[in-house]
Amino acid sequence: MSSNSTQGRPEAIRAVPVRHPGRWVAAGVIAILAIMAVHAVITNTRFHWAEQAKYAFDASVIAGVKTTLMLTFFSMLIGVVLGIILAIMRLSSNPLVSGAAWLYIWIFRGTPVLVQLLVWASLGALFPTLGLGIPFGHLFFSARTFDLIPGLAAALLGLGLNEAAYMSEIVRAGILSVDEGQSEAATALGMTKMLTLRRIVLPQAMRVIVPPTGNETISMLKTTSLVAYVPYYELLFKVQNIYTRTYQVMPMLIMASLWYLAMTSILMTGQYYIERHFARGSLRTLPPTPVQRFRTRFLGISG
Amino acid sequence: MTQPMVKAENVYKSFGRLEVLKGINIEVAPRKVFCIIGPSGSGKSTFLRCINHLEKIDAGRLAVNGELVGYHERGGLLHEMRERDVAAQRRKIGMVFQSFNLFPHMTVLGNVMEAPINVRGEAKAIVLERATKLLERVGLEDKMNNYPSQLSGGQQQRVAIARALAMEPELMLFDEPTSALDPELVGEVLDVMRKLAEDGMTMIVVTHEMNFAREVGDALVFMDGGVVVESGNPRDVLSNPQHERTKTFLSKVL
């Protein structure tokens, strides 16, 4: 019968594209709304943009930003490390071990984080002194609770221990998402359980663990603002200090929000690249980075 | 007579109430290819998994190279082995799975080198040399830096064989190694296994490839309902089965 070689390649199809009138209408509506919003924000003097700019990089605000980032980092560190341990404990075949992890998650996930923060900050009311010793016996060491748990420690304990409960469920979901054949193959090669977990299961679980962990980190960045009530001086605490002095509540709150937005944006970018890293092997070709996409789209350079 | 590589005496195994193995007696001689055939649910894969203690047996004795699998025998009592000791036994037994089970987050080379480096603690350079040779042997030297998802099923299974061989096992277990493959890819995996048999590897192969069993197998058992129904030379059993169950099974698959 007729083959391609005798007929040759037919002419490429040049059809009239489908019209999308709805898109034009939507674009028009959005443009008008955007102009209205910009107009409202610029002409309303009560935003006090100049005031905001004046305090945005004030030394105390910068110190608050740094503290917020520091609290986020260390709380998440505690949360992730403890979360992995709790997840492994929950999957243990020893009922005492998995039960202990369950109890921990039950308590720390079941009570508000603000309450937990306040409890850590005022633990001295419950246990005026903390010490290490044999129950009902000799005490090796003891100190006043308030000296042992200053504001920073209370903040980190409150945020980190609460986060661990959530992280453990995320890690557990990740571990369960890895096919059983993987640990079987590893076991057949003579790997111990711990080595299998470290080399085979956890690296694959990361694909499932990273996106919700990014979510948790962003959530944590904002939850640190609760620490203002411990009290510990993070960004919101500093901003509150300013507006109680200047009475410019709304401008200062907006300024703080802009700071939180900026920090979240940076975290989101980081998350994108971490996800890309752990996608190795599970995708045939990695998705392009934003920079690569920009180059192919606007400069016509691929690769 | 030389010591058998695998010796199973009256092996029983249940999953809950379901009895899967009901008294298996098998001896596998070293440097021989031992084939197990039978319908699904006959217990053949379970028996294979008992040999490297992926499943614990409930009764009987199972020994590899004269050593009980998973237990120490002291003073007439069986003591369960610690995890580390079981793992040490498994290092000498390679296993190839129906679904390949390659590690998807590692390259082909990474898959082959993983266990020798992290389990046996060998030097990277030595392992790299051995891994390269093994990948040449299975014809995949040009895929070393690819990830498993970039390979065909047949290629993945050949990598899985190389990965098991990298631990220099004295026994290889194959659990339906070609059942998940497209028909046109079955041949390349069987070729690798045939070469391995020629090199003198002791192999236990659970398979539906009757031609492979006939040509390469030194011994064959037909299992059904958790027992060995018939055993003998593959050519005899396959062309002249004695039992009715074997005849019905073979008439359906041949």
Boltz contact constraints between the chains, C-beta under 6 A:
constraints:
  - contact:
      token1: [A, 181]
      token2: [B, 99]
      max_distance: 6.0
  - contact:
      token1: [A, 181]
      token2: [B, 101]
      max_distance: 6.0
  - contact:
      token1: [A, 185]
      token2: [B, 101]
      max_distance: 6.0
  - contact:
      token1: [A, 188]
      token2: [B, 52]
      max_distance: 6.0
  - contact:
      token1: [A, 188]
      token2: [B, 95]
      max_distance: 6.0
  - contact:
      token1: [A, 189]
      token2: [B, 115]
      max_distance: 6.0
  - contact:
      token1: [A, 190]
      token2: [B, 87]
      max_distance: 6.0
  - contact:
      token1: [A, 190]
      token2: [B, 90]
      max_distance: 6.0
  - contact:
      token1: [A, 190]
      token2: [B, 91]
      max_distance: 6.0
  - contact:
      token1: [A, 190]
      token2: [B, 119]
      max_distance: 6.0
  - contact:
      token1: [A, 191]
      token2: [B, 119]
      max_distance: 6.0
  - contact:
      token1: [A, 192]
      token2: [B, 83]
      max_distance: 6.0
  - contact:
      token1: [A, 192]
      token2: [B, 87]
      max_distance: 6.0
  - contact:
      token1: [A, 200]
      token2: [B, 103]
      max_distance: 6.0
  - contact:
      token1: [A, 203]
      token2: [B, 105]
      max_distance: 6.0
  - contact:
      token1: [A, 204]
      token2: [B, 105]
      max_distance: 6.0
  - contact:
      token1: [A, 281]
      token2: [B, 104]
      max_distance: 6.0
  - contact:
      token1: [A, 281]
      token2: [B, 105]
      max_distance: 6.0
  - contact:
      token1: [A, 281]
      token2: [B, 147]
      max_distance: 6.0
  - contact:
      token1: [A, 282]
      token2: [B, 104]
      max_distance: 6.0
  - contact:
      token1: [A, 284]
      token2: [B, 149]
      max_distance: 6.0
